[in-house]
């Protein structure tokens, strides 16, 4: 009779211990799930911010690249116009008022507008292209610093 009473008691004790273990595992699984969900929310937010920053960066890059291409096209058109003689490159120059006597007397030819020499023209256009590129790079970096970096 004691044996009949002991068996259900041991069985109940084993079930209670087993349920205790399962309950602990369930609690651990819930904590891990909650931690993973929290991490997912953080990662989604980081991905959203990164996406916005990339879109803003791409927008800046597209705008500045289009402006640079436009300036380079204008420079190339000017280069072609100068090469064909449709336009001339005039430079702002002044002549000193005191010219040596050996320079000869001034004439109408001396009153002509100063112009770049033919061999200096390619350098002029190269400088204009480099200035346009530098300007757009600086403006792009300023835009990036003002519009993208504050989001970080």
Phi, psi and omega in degrees: 000321178296324179295322178294326180279330182287323181300310178296328179293315178295319179297316178295320179296318177296318179295319180296317178296317179297316178295326177297316177296315180297322180295319177296318178295321178297316179296319177297317180296322178294318178298316179296319178297314180297319178296317179294320178296320178296319178294321178298317179299315178297317179293322177296318179295318178296320179294321179296313180296317178298319178298318178296319180294319178294320179296318179294317178299316179296323178296315178298314181298316180297314181299310183291326178293318177297317178297318179295316178299321178296313180296320179293323178295319177297319179295319179294321177297319177295319178301315179293320178297320179291318181297324181272351178090004178291329178227161177235149176269113178258142177242150178277118182217153175232147176254142181292148183288332181261102179257144179297151182295333182286349181288347179093174181276148180283149178223191181296326180296330180288342183273001182293156179289139179292141182220151178293144175291154184301322181284348178268346184297315179302322178296322179300312182292326176296317178297319179298317178297316181294323177295318179297317179298313180299317181299314181292325177296316180295316179297321178296318178294321177296316177300317180298315181295324184275326188254333184257311185299324180298342180283343185290000000 
